């Protein structure tokens, strides 16, 4: 008799634990952002600013753009532009997506 009651309590405790774990996953799963991309509100201005940043980056380091990515850095939208120059060196230029100003220009040593 005691074994039946013990099994029921253990089953109840296991069900409660599963329910709590599912609740935690559902609650925190909504607030977790796997991909934190900036939201573009003015597409035309965004494209003009990106084209300007690409032109500025290429004027600093003539070559080929091999990658461009928009990301947030310290809450600011940034274009991260990677260029390979004619000598095979790779440059990483960061350009503020709102002002068009270059905020970082460095040789990529990776």
Backbone as numpy.savetxt, mean C-alpha at the origin, in Angstrom:
# Nx Ny Nz CAx CAy CAz Cx Cy Cz
-22.57 -40.69 34.85 -23.38 -39.51 34.85 -22.51 -38.24 34.85
-21.48 -38.26 35.70 -20.59 -37.10 35.78 -19.85 -36.89 34.45
-19.53 -37.99 33.80 -18.83 -37.89 32.51 -19.70 -37.23 31.46
-21.00 -37.51 31.44 -21.91 -36.90 30.49 -22.00 -35.39 30.71
-22.11 -34.99 31.97 -22.19 -33.57 32.30 -20.89 -32.87 31.94
-19.77 -33.50 32.24 -18.46 -32.94 31.91 -18.30 -32.76 30.40
-18.73 -33.75 29.62 -18.65 -33.67 28.16 -19.53 -32.54 27.63
-20.71 -32.36 28.24 -21.60 -31.28 27.81 -20.97 -29.92 28.09
-20.36 -29.76 29.27 -19.71 -28.50 29.61 -18.52 -28.21 28.69
-17.74 -29.25 28.40 -16.60 -29.07 27.50 -17.07 -28.69 26.09
-18.15 -29.32 25.64 -18.70 -28.99 24.32 -19.22 -27.56 24.31
-19.86 -27.14 25.39 -20.37 -25.77 25.50 -19.22 -24.76 25.52
-18.19 -25.04 26.25 -17.02 -24.15 26.31 -16.36 -24.06 24.94
-16.22 -25.18 24.25 -15.62 -25.18 22.91 -16.47 -24.36 21.94
-17.80 -24.50 22.02 -18.69 -23.73 21.14 -18.57 -22.22 21.43
-18.48 -21.87 22.69 -18.33 -20.45 23.06 -17.01 -19.91 22.54
-15.94 -20.66 22.68 -14.63 -20.22 22.17 -14.64 -20.03 20.66
-15.25 -20.96 19.94 -15.35 -20.84 18.49 -16.16 -19.59 18.12
-17.28 -19.37 18.81 -18.11 -18.18 18.53 -17.34 -16.89 18.79
-16.58 -16.85 19.86 -15.79 -15.66 20.18 -14.72 -15.44 19.10
-14.03 -16.48 18.69 -13.00 -16.35 17.65 -13.60 -15.89 16.33
-14.73 -16.44 15.95 -15.40 -16.01 14.71 -15.81 -14.54 14.82
-16.33 -14.14 15.96 -16.71 -12.74 16.18 -15.52 -11.81 16.07
-14.40 -12.18 16.64 -13.20 -11.35 16.57 -12.73 -11.21 15.13
-12.71 -12.30 14.39 -12.29 -12.25 12.99 -13.22 -11.36 12.18
-14.52 -11.51 12.37 -15.49 -10.69 11.64 -15.37 -9.21 12.01
-15.17 -8.92 13.29 -15.07 -7.53 13.74 -13.81 -6.86 13.21
-12.67 -7.49 13.41 -11.41 -6.88 13.00 -11.17 -7.03 11.50
-11.77 -8.00 10.87 -11.63 -8.19 9.43 -12.20 -7.03 8.64
-13.20 -6.35 9.15 -13.80 -5.21 8.46 -12.90 -3.99 8.48
-12.15 -3.81 9.55 -11.31 -2.62 9.67 -9.92 -2.82 9.09
-9.51 -4.06 8.88 -8.18 -4.32 8.32 -8.22 -4.09 6.82
-7.34 -3.24 6.33 -7.27 -2.97 4.90 -6.02 -3.63 4.34
-6.25 -4.61 3.51 -5.12 -5.33 2.91 -4.41 -4.46 1.89
-5.14 -3.58 1.25 -4.58 -2.73 0.22 -4.99 -1.30 0.50
-4.07 -0.46 0.92 -4.38 0.90 1.34 -4.00 1.89 0.24
-4.72 1.84 -0.86 -4.44 2.74 -1.99 -5.13 4.07 -1.77
-4.50 5.14 -2.25 -5.18 6.44 -2.19 -6.39 6.45 -3.10
-7.38 7.24 -2.75 -8.59 7.38 -3.56 -8.39 8.60 -4.47
-8.62 8.42 -5.76 -8.46 9.50 -6.74 -9.81 10.18 -6.91
-9.89 11.46 -6.53 -11.16 12.18 -6.66 -11.24 12.96 -7.96
-10.11 13.44 -8.46 -10.09 14.20 -9.72 -9.13 13.48 -10.67
-9.68 12.64 -11.53 -8.86 11.79 -12.40 -8.02 12.62 -13.37
-8.58 13.67 -13.94 -7.84 14.49 -14.90 -6.63 15.15 -14.22
-6.85 15.75 -13.05 -5.74 16.39 -12.32 -4.69 15.35 -11.92
-5.16 14.18 -11.50 -4.24 13.11 -11.10 -3.33 12.72 -12.28
-3.94 12.52 -13.45 -3.16 12.11 -14.63 -2.20 13.21 -15.08
-2.63 14.47 -14.99 -1.74 15.59 -15.33 -0.56 15.66 -14.36
-0.83 15.46 -13.08 0.23 15.52 -12.06 1.19 14.35 -12.25
0.67 13.16 -12.55 1.53 12.00 -12.77 2.41 12.22 -13.99
1.83 12.74 -15.07 2.62 13.01 -16.28 3.72 14.04 -15.99
3.39 15.06 -15.20 4.39 16.06 -14.83 5.51 15.47 -13.99
5.15 14.61 -13.05 6.16 13.96 -12.21 7.06 13.04 -13.04
6.47 12.33 -14.00 7.27 11.46 -14.86 8.23 12.30 -15.70
7.76 13.42 -16.24 8.61 14.30 -17.05 9.76 14.87 -16.21
9.45 15.28 -14.99 10.48 15.81 -14.10 11.51 14.74 -13.77
11.04 13.53 -13.47 11.95 12.43 -13.13 12.88 12.11 -14.29
12.32 12.08 -15.51 13.14 11.79 -16.69 14.11 12.93 -17.02
13.76 14.16 -16.65 14.69 15.27 -16.88 15.88 15.17 -15.92
15.68 14.55 -14.76 16.77 14.37 -13.80 17.65 13.18 -14.19
17.03 12.12 -14.71 17.75 10.89 -15.05 17.19 10.36 -16.36
17.82 10.71 -17.46 17.36 10.24 -18.77 17.45 8.72 -18.81
16.40 8.09 -19.27 16.38 6.63 -19.34 14.97 6.15 -19.57
14.67 5.00 -19.02 13.36 4.39 -19.19 12.69 4.21 -17.84
11.42 4.59 -17.77 10.65 4.32 -16.56 10.31 2.84 -16.56
10.74 2.15 -15.53 10.48 0.71 -15.45 9.33 0.40 -14.50
8.99 1.36 -13.65 7.86 1.14 -12.74 7.43 2.48 -12.17
6.12 2.62 -12.01 5.57 3.77 -11.30 4.45 3.26 -10.42
4.45 3.73 -9.19 3.46 3.27 -8.22 3.02 4.46 -7.39
1.74 4.50 -7.08 1.24 5.53 -6.19 1.02 4.90 -4.82
1.53 5.58 -3.81 1.40 5.05 -2.45 1.20 6.21 -1.50
0.90 5.90 -0.26 0.79 6.93 0.77 2.04 6.86 1.64
2.60 8.02 1.90 3.76 8.11 2.78 3.50 9.26 3.74
3.45 8.95 5.01 3.12 9.95 6.03 1.80 10.65 5.71
0.84 9.89 5.18 -0.48 10.43 4.87 -0.57 11.19 3.56
0.56 11.36 2.87 0.57 12.10 1.59 0.61 11.11 0.43
-0.11 11.42 -0.66 0.00 10.57 -1.85 1.31 10.88 -2.58
2.04 9.83 -2.91 3.36 9.95 -3.52 3.42 9.05 -4.76
4.01 9.57 -5.84 4.34 8.74 -6.99 5.77 8.25 -6.79
5.95 6.95 -6.78 7.28 6.33 -6.66 7.66 5.88 -8.07
8.63 6.56 -8.66 9.01 6.33 -10.06 10.40 5.70 -10.10
10.50 4.54 -10.74 11.79 3.85 -10.89 12.25 4.00 -12.33
13.49 4.46 -12.49 14.07 4.70 -13.82 15.36 3.92 -13.96
15.55 3.33 -15.12 16.84 2.73 -15.47 17.49 3.66 -16.47
18.69 4.15 -16.14 19.37 5.06 -17.08 20.17 4.27 -18.11
20.80 4.99 -19.01 21.52 4.34 -20.12 22.74 3.54 -19.64
23.23 3.82 -18.43 24.35 3.07 -17.86 23.88 1.83 -17.09
22.56 1.62 -17.05 22.03 0.47 -16.33 21.76 0.73 -14.86
22.01 1.95 -14.39 21.73 2.28 -12.99 20.23 2.48 -12.82
19.76 2.16 -11.63 18.34 2.33 -11.31 18.19 3.45 -10.30
17.29 4.37 -10.62 17.02 5.53 -9.78 15.61 5.44 -9.24
15.44 5.87 -8.00 14.12 5.92 -7.39 13.80 7.38 -7.08
12.76 7.88 -7.72 12.35 9.25 -7.53 10.97 9.23 -6.92
10.80 9.97 -5.82 9.49 10.12 -5.20 9.01 11.54 -5.45
7.79 11.64 -5.92 7.21 12.92 -6.30 5.87 13.08 -5.58
5.68 14.20 -4.91 4.42 14.47 -4.23 3.30 14.56 -5.26
2.28 13.75 -5.13 1.21 13.66 -6.12 0.27 14.86 -6.08
0.37 15.69 -5.06 -0.49 16.88 -4.97 0.22 18.14 -5.43
1.53 18.21 -5.19 2.28 19.43 -5.53 3.17 19.26 -6.75
3.51 18.03 -7.09 4.42 17.77 -8.20 5.89 17.96 -7.85
6.19 18.22 -6.59 7.57 18.43 -6.15 8.27 17.09 -5.88
9.51 16.99 -6.32 10.32 15.80 -6.03 10.71 15.86 -4.56
10.39 14.81 -3.82 10.70 14.78 -2.39 11.87 13.83 -2.08
12.21 12.98 -3.06 13.36 12.09 -2.87 13.89 11.68 -4.23
15.20 11.66 -4.35 15.88 11.27 -5.59 17.12 10.51 -5.18
17.10 9.20 -5.38 18.26 8.42 -4.92 18.56 7.27 -5.86
19.79 6.87 -5.85 20.25 5.71 -6.60 19.79 4.47 -5.85
19.13 3.56 -6.56 18.63 2.33 -5.95 19.77 1.33 -5.95
20.25 0.97 -4.79 21.41 0.09 -4.65 21.03 -1.40 -4.54
19.74 -1.71 -4.61 19.32 -3.12 -4.49 19.62 -3.92 -5.72
